[in-house]
């Protein structure tokens, strides 16, 4: 999973690699993304709406790449 490239493509700071890792883990574990999305948005509420959305998007991308569906 090219996590750093995914983060850079969204124009996010390197710390957003955590969103990629967590999204990938949720996919590998087969956990529903919706619950994770709500938690991620809540935890990133201090950031602007656009940055929150981009973090959710990059996490969803990682989730979709790793989920066996």
Residue pairs with C-beta under 8 A, 6 or more apart in sequence:
1 20
1 24
1 62
1 65
1 66
3 17
3 20
3 21
3 24
3 62
4 14
4 17
6 20
6 58
6 61
6 62
7 13
7 14
7 16
7 17
7 19
7 20
7 58
10 16
10 54
10 57
10 58
11 54
12 19
12 51
12 54
12 55
12 58
16 54
16 55
16 58
19 40
19 55
19 56
19 58
19 59
19 62
20 58
20 59
20 61
20 62
21 62
22 36
22 40
22 59
23 33
23 36
23 58
23 59
23 60
23 61
23 62
23 63
23 66
24 62
24 63
24 65
24 66
25 66
26 32
26 33
26 36
26 59
26 63
26 67
27 33
27 62
27 63
27 64
27 65
27 66
27 67
27 68
28 66
28 67
30 67
30 68
33 59
33 60
33 63
36 59
36 63
37 56
37 59
37 60
40 52
40 55
40 56
40 59
41 52
41 56
44 51
44 52
44 55
45 52
47 55
